[in-house]
Amino acid sequence: MNKILVLISDSYGGTERRFSRYFEYARDKKNDITLFINKSLFLKIQKSGLLSATEQIVVFPNIFSAFYNGRWKYKNRFSFLLSKLDVLMASFYLTIYVFVKKPKVIHAVLSGVYAVFLLLILQLFKITITMPSIDLSKLTSEKFGLFFNLLALKLCHRVDVLSPGAVPEIVFKGIKREKIFVSKCSFTDTEKFKPSDKVPKIVFAARLESYHRPMTYLKSVKLAGLKDAQFCIIGKGSQEDELKKIVEEELKGINVRLFFKEDISEELASAIIFVSLKDDNYPSQSLIEAMSCGCSIISSKGGDTELLVKKEFGFIVDIDERIISEKIKELLDNTEKAKEMGNKARLFIKENHTVEKFDCYLRDFWNTG
């Protein structure tokens, strides 16, 4: 079956990693699949160790997007619209390609939906879309972008979501329930994301935005006051500068590293604890990767995260810095218990979150109806 996968995004997150891995899996299985991706995302994914072989990949240039997200960053509505000229050119090329090749499947992640928008308007081909979040407003800060995302979900043939919590939100926005499908699982590469010798290291890895609660994590680090542990906060986002200031001014004497890297497998491999704090409790790819690396988990309660994190893998807590700091100290005081929890978490991922299961789900998703 001739398939097209469209990954176009200004940001690099879990959905992009997941579908890049899936593309490699499908290509290795000699499936007739072509990946369309923008250059900036392609380079970031390559730094994480994926997409090293370029067969069956079409890379679109990033020329105008530099005015909004790149070197000449200048954020306003005009620069936002100007940045979409890259996607407009990609859209024309992709449309021509589709009319020539007539693929059976055209699948896009919502962040790159501009590239398939012309095809959505024409309604000549069935296009499926993955929505990578529960809350549509968190995918873009621009009302213009939010409008197009919602319109794309209404026009597409089917919508794929990672967990059940996303369904009420998009049904409320006017998307028909019968065209929404919930993925059976996510997955990661358990050979790449595997444990190494564990040290007293606690990792928080997420976009540095308020809904991921990085401030709460740093407050819990301060309350814990541990001098002999290593605390990592890995990510980028609008709160980055404020977080750096807190680390420099309020956390002196505590070993805190704030940084970003595309490939976090080595950081997670040696970490004994992973902290996941989210307002929407949508299971993150980083959380799955941390479990695969044998980290014990401290996760905020509620929502879909509890479908993934069981009490035998760590602690499910309220978003309260005092509680979080106490649980960090409890796990560090009993590292054997923490390692046992991490081993159970890794086994759960290996048994329940595999690329083979995800492949079966996607095939059914594409082929049904």
ZAMARGU-4260 file (C-alpha; in steps of 0.2 Angstrom, whole numbers, plus 5000, padded with zeros to 4 digits):
<rodrens>
0) 5000/5000/5000 | 5007/5017/4995 | 5007/5028/5010 | 5013/5046/5013 | 5017/5052/5031
5) 5018/5071/5033 | 5029/5077/5048 | 5030/5096/5047 | 5033/5106/5063 | 5043/5120/5071
10) 5045/5110/5087 | 5052/5094/5091 | 5042/5083/5103 | 5036/5066/5107 | 5024/5064/5092
15) 5038/5068/5080 | 5049/5055/5088 | 5036/5042/5088 | 5031/5044/5070 | 5050/5045/5065
20) 5053/5028/5073 | 5037/5021/5065 | 5043/5027/5048 | 5060/5018/5050 | 5051/5002/5056
25) 5039/5003/5041 | 5053/5007/5028 | 5064/4992/5036 | 5049/4981/5033 | 5050/4986/5014
30) 5033/4995/5015 | 5029/5008/5002 | 5030/5023/5013 | 5037/5040/5009 | 5040/5053/5023
35) 5038/5072/5019 | 5047/5083/5032 | 5053/5100/5034 | 5072/5103/5035 | 5073/5110/5053
40) 5063/5096/5061 | 5073/5083/5050 | 5090/5089/5057 | 5083/5089/5075 | 5077/5071/5073
45) 5094/5066/5065 | 5103/5073/5081 | 5092/5061/5091 | 5099/5046/5081 | 5084/5044/5069
50) 5082/5045/5050 | 5100/5043/5047 | 5096/5034/5031 | 5087/5046/5019 | 5079/5034/5007
55) 5060/5037/5004 | 5062/5054/5013 | 5057/5071/5005 | 5064/5086/5014 | 5056/5103/5012
60) 5067/5119/5015 | 5064/5131/5029 | 5067/5148/5021 | 5053/5160/5027 | 5050/5151/5044
65) 5067/5159/5050 | 5057/5175/5053 | 5046/5167/5066 | 5055/5153/5074 | 5073/5153/5067
70) 5088/5164/5066 | 5079/5181/5063 | 5065/5177/5076 | 5052/5191/5077 | 5035/5185/5083
75) 5020/5193/5077 | 5005/5189/5066 | 5014/5195/5050 | 5029/5184/5054 | 5018/5170/5058
80) 5009/5171/5041 | 5026/5174/5032 | 5033/5158/5040 | 5019/5148/5032 | 5025/5152/5015
85) 5037/5137/5017 | 5023/5126/5020 | 5013/5133/5006 | 5027/5129/4994 | 5027/5111/5002
90) 5009/5110/5000 | 5009/5113/4981 | 5023/5100/4979 | 5014/5088/4989 | 4998/5090/4980
95) 5006/5087/4963 | 5015/5072/4971 | 4998/5065/4977 | 4989/5068/4960 | 5003/5059/4951
100) 5006/5044/4964 | 4988/5042/4970 | 4993/5035/4987 | 4981/5025/4997 | 4985/5033/5013
105) 4990/5052/5017 | 4993/5054/5036 | 4998/5070/5044 | 5002/5076/5061 | 4991/5091/5065
110) 5006/5103/5068 | 5010/5100/5049 | 4992/5101/5043 | 4995/5116/5032 | 5005/5105/5020
115) 4989/5095/5016 | 4977/5109/5018 | 4974/5111/4999 | 4971/5092/4998 | 4959/5093/5012
120) 4949/5107/5003 | 4948/5097/4987 | 4941/5082/4996 | 4947/5070/4983 | 4958/5060/4994
125) 4955/5052/5011 | 4967/5061/5024 | 4970/5055/5042 | 4977/5066/5055 | 4985/5063/5072
130) 4981/5076/5086 | 4996/5076/5097 | 4988/5084/5113 | 4972/5085/5123 | 4970/5104/5121
135) 4970/5111/5104 | 4975/5128/5111 | 4992/5121/5117 | 4997/5117/5099 | 4998/5135/5094
140) 4997/5152/5102 | 4990/5160/5086 | 4971/5161/5084 | 4974/5160/5066 | 4983/5143/5068
145) 4970/5137/5080 | 4956/5140/5067 | 4965/5130/5054 | 4969/5116/5065 | 4950/5114/5070
150) 4945/5116/5052 | 4957/5102/5047 | 4950/5091/5060 | 4933/5094/5053 | 4938/5091/5035
155) 4949/5075/5037 | 4943/5057/5035 | 4948/5051/5052 | 4957/5058/5068 | 4970/5048/5078
160) 4973/5052/5096 | 4985/5044/5109 | 4973/5043/5123 | 4955/5044/5128 | 4956/5061/5137
165) 4958/5069/5120 | 4941/5064/5114 | 4929/5075/5124 | 4939/5090/5119 | 4938/5088/5101
170) 4920/5082/5101 | 4916/5098/5111 | 4924/5107/5097 | 4912/5100/5084 | 4922/5084/5078
175) 4911/5069/5075 | 4914/5055/5088 | 4913/5041/5075 | 4929/5047/5066 | 4940/5048/5081
180) 4951/5033/5085 | 4961/5031/5101 | 4978/5022/5098 | 4980/5006/5107 | 4998/5011/5113
185) 5013/5022/5110 | 5030/5014/5109 | 5049/5018/5110 | 5065/5009/5105 | 5068/4999/5121
190) 5086/4994/5115 | 5091/5012/5114 | 5081/5017/5129 | 5087/5005/5142 | 5095/5006/5159
195) 5113/5008/5163 | 5121/5010/5181 | 5109/5020/5191 | 5115/5036/5200 | 5106/5048/5212
200) 5099/5058/5197 | 5082/5065/5195 | 5076/5070/5177 | 5062/5082/5172 | 5060/5082/5153
205) 5046/5092/5144 | 5043/5108/5135 | 5046/5122/5147 | 5028/5129/5147 | 5017/5132/5162
210) 5006/5117/5158 | 5021/5105/5161 | 5024/5113/5178 | 5043/5116/5177 | 5042/5129/5191
215) 5034/5116/5202 | 5048/5104/5199 | 5061/5117/5203 | 5052/5122/5219 | 5052/5104/5224
220) 5070/5103/5221 | 5073/5118/5232 | 5062/5111/5246 | 5071/5094/5245 | 5088/5103/5247
225) 5098/5088/5243 | 5117/5092/5240 | 5122/5075/5234 | 5109/5072/5220 | 5109/5078/5202
230) 5093/5086/5196 | 5090/5089/5177 | 5078/5099/5169 | 5078/5096/5150 | 5068/5106/5137
235) 5065/5122/5129 | 5050/5134/5130 | 5044/5151/5135 | 5048/5149/5153 | 5067/5144/5150
240) 5074/5161/5155 | 5064/5163/5171 | 5069/5145/5175 | 5088/5149/5172 | 5086/5164/5184
245) 5079/5153/5198 | 5093/5140/5196 | 5106/5153/5196 | 5099/5164/5211 | 5089/5152/5222
250) 5097/5135/5220 | 5115/5138/5223 | 5124/5123/5231 | 5111/5111/5223 | 5117/5102/5208
255) 5104/5107/5195 | 5107/5107/5176 | 5095/5115/5164 | 5098/5111/5146 | 5091/5104/5130
260) 5097/5089/5119 | 5088/5080/5106 | 5093/5063/5112 | 5090/5060/5130 | 5092/5042/5131
265) 5109/5043/5141 | 5102/5055/5153 | 5087/5044/5157 | 5098/5028/5157 | 5107/5033/5172
270) 5093/5042/5181 | 5084/5033/5195 | 5069/5045/5196 | 5059/5053/5182 | 5046/5067/5187
275) 5031/5070/5175 | 5020/5085/5180 | 5006/5090/5168 | 4990/5099/5170 | 4981/5089/5156
280) 4989/5072/5161 | 4992/5067/5143 | 5005/5053/5143 | 5021/5061/5136 | 5034/5051/5125
285) 5047/5056/5137 | 5038/5047/5151 | 5037/5031/5141 | 5056/5033/5137 | 5060/5035/5155
290) 5050/5020/5160 | 5059/5010/5146 | 5075/5016/5154 | 5070/5009/5171 | 5067/5025/5180
295) 5055/5025/5195 | 5041/5038/5192 | 5034/5052/5201 | 5019/5058/5191 | 5004/5070/5194
300) 4988/5061/5196 | 4972/5061/5186 | 4968/5060/5167 | 4976/5047/5156 | 4993/5046/5164
305) 4986/5034/5176 | 4983/5022/5162 | 5001/5021/5160 | 5009/5024/5177 | 5004/5011/5190
310) 5007/5012/5208 | 5020/4999/5207 | 5031/5010/5196 | 5032/5024/5208 | 5021/5038/5215
315) 5005/5046/5208 | 5004/5063/5217 | 4995/5080/5218 | 5004/5094/5210 | 5011/5100/5226
320) 5030/5104/5228 | 5030/5098/5246 | 5023/5081/5242 | 5035/5079/5227 | 5050/5084/5237
325) 5045/5071/5250 | 5043/5057/5237 | 5060/5062/5229 | 5068/5060/5246 | 5059/5044/5250
330) 5065/5035/5233 | 5083/5042/5236 | 5083/5035/5253 | 5078/5018/5247 | 5087/5015/5230
335) 5083/4997/5229 | 5065/5000/5230 | 5067/5014/5217 | 5076/5002/5205 | 5063/4988/5208
340) 5049/5000/5203 | 5060/5005/5188 | 5062/4987/5182 | 5043/4984/5183 | 5040/5000/5173
345) 5052/4994/5159 | 5044/4977/5158 | 5027/4985/5156 | 5033/4996/5142 | 5042/4981/5133
350) 5026/4970/5135 | 5012/4983/5131 | 5020/4997/5121 | 5028/4990/5105 | 5030/4996/5088
355) 5021/4980/5082 | 5005/4984/5091 | 5006/5002/5085 | 5008/4996/5067 | 4993/4985/5069
360) 4983/4999/5076 | 4988/5011/5062 | 4984/4998/5048 | 4967/4996/5055 | 4965/5015/5057
365) 4969/5017/5039 | 4960/5003/5031 | 4943/5003/5040 | 4929/5011/5031
</rodrens>
